[in-house]
Structures are given as C-alpha cells and as structure tokens.
C-alpha cells in the first residue's frame, strides 16, 4: 500500500552511498514488475533511498556532505535504475538542483538548502512546458509583490513531484530574466496532479504542476545567467544521469531476460539441448547484449570523470570552457550508447525464448516500454552531430543547456 514520504528526525548517513545503492537496487527490483503493472507509486522505496543518505550525495564537504564524484553518482544511478528506473528517474531532478545551489546560490541559500537535503528532503522539478518553447523560454512568470514574488504557470512532466518535499520551478521575472524558485510542494497555490500516462516509466510521478499566484520569498529564488550566455554544466549533468538510467534499464532487462531463459523458456527442438539457456544462439545473443551494456556503462563512468575534471576548473575559478565542452562530448557519447543499448537489449530478450516471454504475468515488456519512453527525452541525432563535429572538424559543442 502506498504511504506518504517520511520526514527524517535525524540526518541520514553520508558514507558508503554507492554500496547502499547497489544493496537497495535488489530490494527495489523485487516489486518493480508489480508496480508497473498496477501503477503503484514507490513511496516506500523512495523513503528507503532518503534514509540511506543518497539524496545528499553531491552536497559539498564544507557544508557537511559527502561530495561524491559525478562518476560515483553515475554508478548510483545505474544501480538504482537496474532496480527500478521509475524510482531512479524520480530522483534525477533532485540531483540536478543540488548542483544548482552550488552554481547559483548565495552563502545563506547554500546553507539552508544543503541543510534541508542533508536532513533527507527530496526536491523534484516543475520545468517543462507545452507549446514548443525553446530552451530558456517559459510562460511561467514571477511578478514582484512587495519584498517577495508571485509565481503563476502550468508545468508538465514534473518528475518526482508527488514524492517531494520541495519543487524547483523555472520562470521569468518581469524584466525577462531567468529564475528558479525553490518552494514547498504543499504551499498554497501549488497543485500537483498524478496525470502522467506514458506507455513506460509509468510510476515516475511525472504529472502536471499548476502554480496559481504562489508566494515566493526572495531567499527562495536562484537567479542563473541567461540561457546560452555562457557554457554551463547543467545540461551535461542532467544528461549524464539520463544516460545512467538508460544503462540501468538495459541491465534490468538483461537480468530478467536471463532468468526467463534459464527457468521458463523451452529450447528449440533443432538446438538439440535440454535447456534454452544452453542453446548456442541464445548464449551468443546474451553475450552480445552484455558487451553492449558494458560498453555503455564504461562510457557513463568516463563521462562522469570528465565532468568531475571540468568542475574542478569551474569551482576553482579557472578557464573551464574547453574542459566542460569536452566533458559534454563525453556525456553525449554515453547518452548515445545508453539509448542504443537499452533499446536493443530490452527488445532482444524476447529472442531468448518463445511466446511465453510475452506473458503479462512476467511483464518483460516493461523494460522496452521504459527504454522507449525514457530515451525520447532528447534527440540523439543532435548529440551525434556534436560528437561528429568535434572529432571530424575540431569544433566544440554549442553552448546549450541540453548538450
């Protein structure tokens, strides 16, 4: 039965977080098929993640956090996604906004927001809007009201919003500047709807958020530079996590496809073997799938290391443009590999047996539905274009929040 999120009375641990994610992955996986089939939201699973301290992974050491590398955060996300990519995707906006506090917050904001994250609070997003808006544009407005602001708008794909304590909401001020409001989910004027109806990633709580003249205090407002005005790590960090989720989906399919082949599938008579898992063609297919996923996994970890190197330059106040651009290329490579491997593996598992693989009770199709839904986030063609231009013509990728 679904339960509301827990508010932790003491700070969760901040050590052993990669290992905690790997352990939680197995627990989360146990109910993933049923949650997808019945569309049950994973409150208990997210409570367990909050209690583990994973939400604080990127809180800087100077504010009491573990300050894990982005390479390790990528490993955490691959592990949790292997357990249930819905649960993992619900966390993706949280990890992104924690970095925004470091990038754009003042000292008081950092102390406040990092402190809340260390207490186990989860922050979801309300960013995307319908209507073909380009990056950096939004119809959600912030109007000055004395010493505070009032925010109104309608957001779609508000991933993780139903589970969260706080929302980070993008908008524009009256003078046209970009702003990010960090507001409690239960504040007056905020309405979060559970109306996401995708074919996959069904329980990410990616519904609609309605903002009706919502009060926003000055200390709750981050004011990043205009979109496209300078190279930012925001897009690459978000895309790294999406790549990790894709790879995790692939590994989940590999796990469940292998279990099906070993325990349920019947061998083809022509194979001359007593078990489907002994069929040479099944073995070959399984090996091909594993190689694809291991390659994508390695690219995610490499991209994380490149981002870590670029952020060292950025936070040290040195010239970070080229390191960050090259890190963005590495992230694009990981995302392209993650997309290809998750789609291929989640489809190929059906060739490991017969029609029984399509049984609704097994729900193996959820892996392909999850992969197909999640990989629509951003066009891979434009990432491949950036990669090709870099290696062929020596061109750095454009300044963009999506690359």
Buried (B, 14 or more C-beta within 10 A) or exposed (E): EEEEBBEBEEBBBBEEBBEBBBBBBEEBBEBBBEBBEEEBBBBBBBBBBBBBBBBBBBBBEEBBBBBBBBBBBBBBBBBBBBBBBBBBBBBBBBBBBBBBBBBBBEEEBBBBBBBBBBBBBBBBBBBBBEEEEEEBEBBBBBEEEEEBBBBBBBBBBBBBBBBBBBBBBBBBBEEEEBBBBBBBBEBEBBEBBBEBEBEBBBBBBBBBBBBEEBBBEEEBBBEBEEBBEEBBBBBBBBBBBBBBBBBBBBBBBBBBBBBBBBEBBEBBEEBEBEBBBBBEEBEEBBEEBBEBBEBBBEBBBBBBBBBBBBBEBBEEEEEBBEBBBBBBBBBBBBBBBBBBBBBBBBBBBBBBBBEEBEEEEBBBBBBBBBBBBBBEBBEBEBBBBBBEBBEEEEEBBBBBBBB
